[in-house]
Amino acid sequence: MSKSEYHRADERRFLDERGSSGPLAPNGLNPATIMEKAVRERIVDSYFYKEQCFAVNEADIVDRVVEHVDFIGGVYGTVQKPTPFLCLAFKLLQLAPSDAIIDEYLSFGGEKFKYLRALALFYIRLTRQDKDVYTLLEPFLEDRRKLRRKGRAGTSLMYMDVFVDDLLTKDRVCSTSLWKMRKRDILEDLELLEPRVSPLGDIEDLLDEMDEVDGNGEVRNGDGNHTDGDDDGSSEGEVRSRRWRKSSADRLSPQGGDSMDIDGPDDRRRSSGERSP
């Protein structure tokens, strides 16, 4: 058996043999060099990568995420230690899972698998073409689950939709420089993507509704008349405020049926020392 047939335990083999001659990612980048050299060296030398990421496959990634990943991030602390999230992302670059496996990662729901979805979204942003990135990531802008993020400044709280928006708009996420994608409007002009429909509805309809509210805060209908209010042109909120003040004054006035004095006449005489006849 030749020496090349032996399995080398050192994960640096991935960095040594891929070079520029190995298979490339779908976006044309070399998976071994997508992350910066300093980050790659910290990942390979980390204890978590040597213990938990050796000889694992795509199915083992699910177990590693559920057991060990409870926050996202790149490097943290004064020594810039790589997070388990970043180590598993580097392992995915080595495994190069198929689209079917990535879809399975994304389809896992529940609170326990939210970091698995975040890992799959991060991997898609690193390796897929720009039109596929927009197509696969934009549906998860409606995911409102909370995520913990750890970085050099400490631990903070964020949401899944914010993380997806960072992947689509920012140049650096989780201590990794993201390759520059074409803007969405450019892809729409090239007819590679359909115009995105916001969950809030048509933006023009929203602007038309805002135009119905004038500068004084008066709500008007389509005919330009007040929808509710008195003849003096007051808005609905002002009318309700005046009615409330008027009713409150009637209740608190001495002529009203109710009084703020909770003591009766007999109680007042007893408190002043007078005897009842």
FENCORDA-V973817 format. One record per pair of residues at least 24 apart in sequence whose ideal C-beta (glycine too) atoms are under 8 Angstrom apart, sorted by the first residue. I is the first residue (numbers start at 0). J is the second residue. Records with the same first field share a line. If there is no record, write none. Layout:
I: J + J
This chain:
8: 53
10: 43 + 48 + 49 + 52 + 53 + 93
11: 43
13: 93
14: 39 + 43
22: 95
24: 92 + 95 + 125 + 126 + 127
25: 126 + 127 + 128 + 131
26: 126 + 127 + 128 + 129 + 178
28: 125 + 126 + 178
30: 92 + 93 + 95 + 126
31: 92 + 93
33: 92 + 125 + 126 + 175 + 178
34: 89 + 92 + 175
35: 175 + 176
38: 73 + 74 + 81 + 85 + 174 + 175
39: 89
41: 74 + 79 + 80 + 81
42: 81 + 85 + 86 + 89
45: 80 + 81 + 86
47: 81 + 83 + 86
48: 81 + 86 + 89 + 90
51: 83 + 86
52: 86 + 87 + 89 + 90
55: 90
56: 94
57: 94 + 96 + 100
60: 87 + 90 + 91 + 94 + 104 + 115 + 118
61: 104 + 107 + 112 + 115
63: 87
64: 112 + 114 + 115 + 118
65: 111 + 112 + 115
68: 114 + 115 + 118
69: 114 + 147
70: 114 + 146 + 147 + 148 + 149 + 154
71: 114 + 117 + 121 + 146 + 147 + 148 + 149 + 162 + 173
72: 148 + 149 + 150 + 173 + 174
73: 150 + 172 + 173 + 174 + 175
74: 150 + 151 + 174
75: 149 + 150 + 151
76: 151
79: 151
81: 174
82: 149 + 173
84: 114 + 117 + 118 + 121 + 173
85: 173 + 174 + 175
87: 118
88: 118 + 121 + 122 + 125 + 173 + 175
91: 118 + 122
92: 122 + 125 + 126
95: 126
96: 122
105: 135 + 139
110: 144
113: 144 + 146 + 159
114: 146
116: 142 + 159
117: 146 + 159 + 162
120: 162 + 163 + 166
121: 166 + 172 + 173
124: 166 + 167 + 172 + 177
125: 175 + 177 + 178
129: 180 + 181 + 186
130: 186 + 191 + 192
132: 166 + 167 + 180
133: 167 + 183 + 186 + 192
134: 192
136: 163 + 166 + 167
137: 163 + 167 + 195
139: 163
140: 164
141: 198
